[in-house]
């Protein structure tokens, strides 16, 4: 029974956060604050960056949104280079927080259930330092899957935290840059063509790499 205490604490805490967020409309307030943050980028860019990093890191934990959403917001608020970097820092920080939460609160009770599936056992626990990196590459290159669910799932595996954080940052970079450039192209009329062209080029490259990785590693596994 004791092994279910941590999952119960985790679920109750998550439920409280979601209920509080819903009650006070924190999601809407954050979205409504985007024009304010955009003005703050000009007046105090460091403060605007900190607000974005904190808000995005927390959102990565409690909101079931695709990683692309955070890159798009970064592209609307900052220039492409700054936005991509801040998005990667914030998303990686949020990913690490969710990973640690799942590893501490859920792993002992959920891992034995997952290991009953031969497929999940193979990809998540057997030779995880190799297969886990491949999964990170696939899921991070194309940031369309619910980001926080991914992070919690990786926390259940045996992959090392430093490996997880490093490859999360690296593999998210191309996709984050593509979406950030695309969003920046919408707001920047002077460089719209250039930004959209670069975004499309990166998107094609990321898609091709993702397809190659799936064909090369997943189908042969």
C-alpha positions in Angstrom: 0.0 0.0 0.0 2.9 2.4 0.8 4.0 2.4 -2.8 0.8 4.1 -3.8 1.2 7.0 -1.4 3.6 8.9 -3.7 1.3 8.5 -6.7 -1.6 9.6 -4.7 0.2 12.7 -3.5 1.3 13.5 -7.0 -2.2 13.1 -8.5 -3.8 15.2 -5.7 -1.2 17.9 -6.1 -1.6 18.0 -9.9 -5.4 18.1 -9.5 -5.2 21.0 -7.1 -2.9 22.9 -9.5 -5.3 22.3 -12.4 -8.3 23.4 -10.3 -6.7 26.5 -9.0 -5.5 27.4 -12.5 -9.0 26.9 -13.9 -10.7 28.7 -11.1 -8.5 31.8 -11.4 -8.3 31.6 -15.2 -4.5 31.5 -15.2 -4.3 30.2 -18.7 -6.5 33.0 -20.1 -4.6 35.6 -18.0 -1.3 34.4 -19.4 -2.6 34.6 -23.0 -4.1 38.0 -22.3 -0.7 39.2 -20.8 1.1 38.5 -24.1 0.7 42.1 -25.4 2.0 43.4 -22.0 5.0 41.0 -22.3 5.6 42.1 -25.9 5.8 45.8 -24.7 8.0 44.7 -21.9 10.4 43.2 -24.4 11.2 46.7 -25.5 11.2 48.4 -22.1 12.9 45.6 -20.0 13.9 42.6 -22.2 15.5 40.7 -19.2 12.3 41.0 -17.2 10.2 39.8 -20.2 12.6 36.9 -20.7 12.3 35.8 -17.1 8.5 36.0 -17.1 8.4 33.9 -20.3 10.9 31.3 -18.9 9.0 31.0 -15.6 5.5 30.8 -17.2 6.6 28.4 -19.9 8.5 26.1 -17.5 5.4 25.8 -15.3 3.1 25.3 -18.3 5.3 22.5 -19.5 4.5 20.6 -16.3 0.8 21.3 -15.9 -0.6 21.9 -19.4 -1.0 19.1 -22.0 0.1 21.2 -24.9 2.4 20.4 -27.8 5.9 21.8 -27.6 5.2 23.8 -30.7 2.9 26.1 -28.7 5.7 27.4 -26.6 7.9 28.0 -29.6 5.1 29.9 -31.3 4.6 32.2 -28.3 8.3 32.8 -28.2 8.3 33.8 -31.8 5.4 36.2 -31.2 7.2 37.9 -28.3 10.9 37.9 -29.3 13.2 37.9 -32.3 13.8 34.5 -33.8 17.2 33.9 -32.3 16.3 35.1 -28.8 12.9 33.4 -28.9 14.4 30.0 -29.9 17.0 30.2 -27.1 14.5 31.2 -24.4 12.1 28.5 -25.6 14.7 25.8 -25.4 15.8 27.0 -21.9 12.3 27.2 -20.6 11.1 24.0 -22.2 14.1 22.0 -21.0 13.7 23.3 -17.5 10.0 22.4 -17.5 10.8 19.0 -19.0 13.3 18.3 -16.2 10.8 19.4 -13.5 8.2 17.0 -14.9 10.8 14.2 -15.3 12.0 14.5 -11.7 8.4 14.6 -10.4 7.5 11.5 -12.3 10.6 9.7 -11.3 10.1 10.5 -7.6 6.3 10.1 -7.3 5.3 7.6 -10.0 8.2 5.4 -11.0 8.2 2.8 -8.2 4.5 2.1 -8.7 4.0 2.5 -12.4 7.2 1.0 -13.8 6.3 -2.6 -12.8 3.0 -2.3 -14.7 4.7 -0.9 -17.8 7.3 -3.7 -17.8 4.5 -6.2 -18.3 4.2 -4.9 -21.9 7.0 -6.4 -24.0 7.0 -3.4 -26.4 7.2 -0.8 -23.6 9.7 -2.8 -21.7 11.9 -3.0 -24.8 11.9 0.7 -25.6 11.7 2.2 -22.1 13.8 -0.1 -20.0 15.9 -2.5 -22.0 19.1 -0.8 -23.2 17.4 2.6 -22.4 20.6 4.6 -22.9 20.3 3.7 -26.6 16.6 3.3 -27.2 15.7 6.2 -24.9 17.9 8.5 -26.9 16.2 7.3 -30.1 12.8 8.0 -28.6 13.9 11.4 -27.5 15.2 12.2 -31.0 11.8 11.2 -32.6 9.5 12.9 -30.1 11.6 16.1 -29.7 12.4 16.7 -33.4 8.7 17.0 -34.2 7.2 18.9 -31.2 3.6 18.0 -31.8 3.0 15.5 -29.0 1.7 16.7 -25.6 4.9 17.9 -24.1 4.2 17.3 -20.4 2.9 13.8 -21.0 6.2 12.9 -22.8 8.2 14.3 -19.9 6.3 12.4 -17.2 6.7 9.2 -19.3 10.5 9.6 -19.6 10.6 10.0 -15.8 9.4 6.4 -15.5 12.3 5.1 -17.5 15.9 4.3 -16.5 17.4 7.1 -18.6 19.8 9.3 -16.8 18.7 12.8 -16.0 21.8 14.5 -17.5 21.3 12.5 -20.7 17.6 13.3 -20.8 18.2 17.1 -20.3 21.0 17.4 -22.8 19.3 15.5 -25.6 16.0 17.2 -24.9 17.7 20.6 -25.4 19.6 19.5 -28.6 16.8 17.6 -30.3 14.2 20.3 -29.7 16.4 23.0 -31.3 15.5 22.5 -35.0 11.7 22.2 -34.4 11.7 25.1 -31.9 13.6 27.3 -34.4 11.2 26.4 -37.2 8.1 27.3 -35.2 9.7 30.4 -33.7 10.7 31.6 -37.2 7.2 31.0 -38.5 5.6 33.0 -35.7 8.1 35.8 -36.1 7.4 35.8 -39.8 3.7 36.6 -39.1 4.5 39.6 -36.9 7.5 41.0 -38.8 6.3 42.4 -42.1 9.8 43.5 -43.2 11.4 40.1 -42.9 8.3 38.0 -43.4 9.4 36.3 -46.5 12.8 35.4 -45.2 11.5 34.1 -41.8 8.8 32.0 -43.4 11.2 30.6 -46.0 13.7 29.6 -43.2 10.9 28.1 -41.2 9.6 26.0 -44.1 13.1 24.8 -44.9 13.7 23.8 -41.3 10.4 22.1 -41.1 11.2 20.0 -44.2 14.6 19.1 -42.8 13.1 18.1 -39.4 10.4 16.0 -41.1 13.0 14.2 -43.3 15.3 13.5 -40.3 12.3 12.3 -38.3 11.2 9.9 -41.1 14.8 8.6 -41.5 15.1 8.0 -37.8 11.8 6.1 -37.6 12.7 4.0 -40.6 16.3 3.4 -39.5 15.9 2.6 -35.8 12.3 2.0 -34.9 11.3 -0.5 -37.7 14.5 -2.4 -37.2 14.1 -2.6 -33.5 
